[in-house]
């Protein structure tokens, strides 16, 4: 298989696995996953708000997930590890799922969007953007954005610093797409810099340094036969 085809096939497989885990672990507060190849197989790390639901009673659910990844999606020797999300307010995927659930329960889209935005910013995030698109109030679809703080939209910082999450809310009028972008606290932005004041150097005392063995010049001694009165 050519290198290009291999990259494309791995990307398609990762997207299918992401979609499958998002559907199966919706109740557990699914917050994303990470796939890494190891000498023993494929390490799949699942981030969730409630790890106990992912594992299941006696490890039944995590065992079923391992079988599905190996048989249905062609993941070689999958080894699943579950980690709890430290701060769900900084996880864009969890926030997007909560916003979608709020819209499905009948929340007005402005109230739901501003509520998620305020929760993220109150947690100390540097920036947040919430995008809701679909048939919000009528038969005509439109897009509504809520933005606060600092958000990067292009370049390397938008890939490395901005956390992105996507979810779907199914309502009677149609499907509403939800996207959440978060710049977490502690992210080093490219335009941020600090001025470090230079320490003042202490004055060096004037010390005469002499080499070892060097003769020290001294005043000539007066002869003994000279009267001290003559000298004065």
C-alpha positions as CSV (number, residue, x, y, z in Angstrom):
1,X,0.0,0.0,0.0
2,X,1.3,3.4,-0.9
3,X,2.1,5.9,1.8
4,X,-0.7,8.3,0.8
5,X,-3.3,5.5,0.8
6,X,-2.1,4.3,4.2
7,X,-2.5,7.8,5.7
8,X,-6.0,8.1,4.2
9,X,-7.1,4.7,5.4
10,X,-5.9,5.4,8.9
11,X,-7.6,8.8,8.9
12,X,-10.9,7.2,7.8
13,X,-10.6,4.5,10.4
14,X,-9.9,7.0,13.2
15,X,-13.0,9.1,12.1
16,X,-15.2,5.9,12.2
17,X,-13.9,5.0,15.6
18,X,-14.5,8.5,16.9
19,X,-18.1,8.4,15.7
20,X,-18.7,5.0,17.2
21,X,-17.3,6.0,20.6
22,X,-19.3,9.2,20.6
23,X,-22.5,7.3,20.1
24,X,-21.8,4.5,22.5
25,X,-20.3,6.6,25.4
26,X,-22.7,9.5,25.3
27,X,-24.0,8.8,28.8
28,X,-20.5,8.6,30.2
29,X,-19.6,12.1,29.2
30,X,-17.3,11.2,26.3
31,X,-14.5,13.7,25.9
32,X,-12.4,12.4,23.1
33,X,-9.9,9.7,22.4
34,X,-6.3,9.2,21.4
35,X,-4.8,6.3,19.3
36,X,-1.1,5.4,19.4
37,X,0.7,2.4,17.9
38,X,2.8,0.4,20.3
39,X,5.0,-2.7,19.9
40,X,2.2,-4.8,21.6
41,X,-0.6,-3.4,19.5
42,X,-2.8,-0.3,19.4
43,X,-3.2,1.9,22.5
44,X,-6.6,3.5,22.6
45,X,-7.0,6.1,25.4
46,X,-10.6,7.2,26.1
47,X,-11.2,10.4,28.0
48,X,-14.5,10.5,29.9
49,X,-16.2,12.4,32.6
50,X,-17.6,9.2,34.2
51,X,-15.0,6.4,33.7
52,X,-17.1,3.9,35.7
53,X,-19.8,3.8,33.0
54,X,-17.1,3.3,30.3
55,X,-15.7,0.3,32.1
56,X,-19.1,-1.2,32.9
57,X,-20.1,-3.8,35.5
58,X,-17.2,-6.2,35.8
59,X,-15.5,-4.7,32.7
60,X,-18.3,-5.9,30.4
61,X,-18.6,-2.7,28.4
62,X,-14.9,-2.1,27.9
63,X,-14.5,-5.7,26.8
64,X,-17.3,-5.2,24.2
65,X,-15.7,-2.0,23.0
66,X,-12.4,-3.9,22.5
67,X,-14.1,-6.6,20.4
68,X,-15.9,-4.1,18.2
69,X,-12.7,-2.1,17.6
70,X,-10.9,-5.2,16.5
71,X,-13.6,-6.9,14.5
72,X,-15.7,-4.1,13.0
73,X,-13.1,-1.3,12.5
74,X,-9.9,-3.3,12.0
75,X,-7.9,-1.9,14.9
76,X,-4.9,-4.2,15.5
77,X,-4.8,-5.7,19.0
78,X,-6.6,-2.8,20.7
79,X,-5.8,-2.0,24.3
80,X,-8.3,0.4,25.9
81,X,-7.3,2.7,28.7
82,X,-9.9,5.0,30.4
83,X,-8.9,8.3,31.9
84,X,-11.1,10.7,33.8
85,X,-11.3,14.3,32.5
86,X,-9.8,16.6,35.2
87,X,-11.8,19.7,34.4
88,X,-14.9,19.0,32.1
89,X,-15.3,22.8,31.6
90,X,-12.1,22.9,29.5
91,X,-13.1,19.8,27.4
92,X,-14.8,21.1,24.2
93,X,-16.4,17.8,23.3
94,X,-18.1,17.4,26.7
95,X,-19.4,21.0,26.6
96,X,-20.7,20.4,23.1
97,X,-22.6,17.3,24.2
98,X,-24.1,19.2,27.1
99,X,-25.2,22.0,24.9
100,X,-26.8,19.6,22.5
101,X,-28.7,17.8,25.3
102,X,-29.9,21.2,26.6
103,X,-31.3,22.0,23.1
104,X,-33.0,18.6,22.9
105,X,-34.7,19.2,26.3
106,X,-36.2,22.4,25.0
107,X,-33.9,25.1,26.1
108,X,-33.9,28.3,24.1
109,X,-30.8,28.4,21.9
110,X,-29.6,31.8,23.2
111,X,-30.0,30.8,26.8
112,X,-28.2,27.5,26.3
113,X,-25.4,29.0,24.3
114,X,-24.7,31.8,26.8
115,X,-24.9,29.4,29.7
116,X,-22.2,27.1,28.2
117,X,-20.1,30.2,27.3
118,X,-20.4,31.6,30.8
119,X,-19.5,28.3,32.5
120,X,-16.3,27.9,30.4
121,X,-15.2,31.5,31.0
122,X,-15.9,31.3,34.7
123,X,-13.6,28.3,34.9
124,X,-10.7,30.5,33.8
125,X,-10.5,29.8,30.1
126,X,-8.7,32.4,27.9
127,X,-11.4,32.3,25.2
128,X,-14.5,30.4,24.1
129,X,-16.7,30.4,21.0
130,X,-20.1,28.6,20.6
131,X,-21.6,28.1,17.2
132,X,-25.2,26.8,16.8
133,X,-26.4,26.2,13.3
134,X,-29.8,24.8,12.0
135,X,-33.5,25.5,12.2
136,X,-33.3,27.4,15.5
137,X,-36.7,29.3,15.5
138,X,-38.4,28.6,12.2
139,X,-38.3,26.8,8.9
140,X,-35.3,28.7,7.7
141,X,-31.8,27.6,8.9
142,X,-29.4,30.1,10.3
143,X,-26.2,30.3,12.3
144,X,-25.7,31.9,15.7
145,X,-22.3,32.6,17.3
146,X,-21.4,33.4,20.9
147,X,-17.8,34.6,21.4
148,X,-15.9,35.8,24.4
149,X,-12.2,36.2,25.1
150,X,-9.4,35.2,22.8
151,X,-9.9,32.7,19.9
152,X,-7.5,31.8,17.1
153,X,-9.1,30.9,13.8
154,X,-6.0,30.1,11.6
155,X,-2.4,29.1,11.7
156,X,-0.6,26.7,14.0
157,X,-2.1,28.1,17.2
158,X,-5.6,27.2,16.0
159,X,-4.5,23.6,15.8
160,X,-2.3,23.2,18.9
161,X,-4.0,25.6,21.4
162,X,-7.8,25.6,20.5
163,X,-9.8,22.6,21.8
164,X,-12.7,21.8,19.5
165,X,-15.9,19.8,20.0
166,X,-18.9,18.9,17.9
167,X,-22.3,17.5,18.7
168,X,-25.7,17.1,17.1
169,X,-29.1,17.9,18.6
170,X,-32.1,16.2,17.0
171,X,-35.4,18.2,17.2
172,X,-38.7,18.2,15.5
173,X,-37.9,21.0,13.1
174,X,-34.6,19.3,12.1
175,X,-31.0,18.7,13.1
176,X,-29.1,21.4,14.9
177,X,-25.3,21.3,14.8
178,X,-23.3,22.5,17.8
179,X,-19.6,23.4,17.8
180,X,-17.6,24.6,20.8
181,X,-14.0,26.1,20.7
182,X,-12.1,26.6,23.9
183,X,-8.6,28.1,24.6
184,X,-7.9,26.6,28.1
185,X,-6.2,28.5,30.9
186,X,-2.4,28.3,30.8
187,X,-2.1,28.2,27.0
188,X,0.9,30.2,25.8
189,X,-0.4,32.5,23.0
190,X,2.1,33.5,20.3
191,X,1.7,37.2,20.9
192,X,2.2,36.9,24.7
193,X,5.6,38.0,26.1
194,X,7.1,38.9,29.4
195,X,9.7,41.6,30.1
196,X,12.4,40.4,32.5
197,X,14.1,43.1,34.3
198,X,17.9,42.8,34.3
199,X,19.5,42.5,37.8
200,X,21.7,45.5,38.8
201,X,25.3,44.4,39.1
202,X,26.9,45.2,42.5
203,X,30.0,47.5,42.4
204,X,33.2,45.6,42.5
205,X,35.6,46.9,45.3
206,X,38.9,48.3,44.2
207,X,41.3,45.6,45.2
208,X,44.9,45.5,44.2
209,X,45.9,42.0,43.0
210,X,49.6,41.1,43.2
211,X,51.2,38.0,41.7
212,X,52.9,35.5,44.0
213,X,56.5,36.4,44.6
214,X,56.2,40.0,43.4
215,X,58.2,42.5,45.5
216,X,56.2,45.0,47.3
217,X,57.5,48.5,46.9
218,X,57.9,50.3,50.2
219,X,59.3,53.6,51.4
220,X,63.1,53.6,52.0
221,X,64.1,53.3,55.5
222,X,66.1,56.2,57.1
223,X,69.7,55.6,58.2
224,X,70.2,55.2,61.9
225,X,72.8,58.0,62.1
226,X,70.5,60.7,60.8
227,X,69.0,62.9,63.4
228,X,65.2,62.9,63.4
229,X,65.3,66.6,64.0
230,X,67.0,67.1,60.7
231,X,64.4,65.1,58.9
232,X,61.6,67.3,60.4
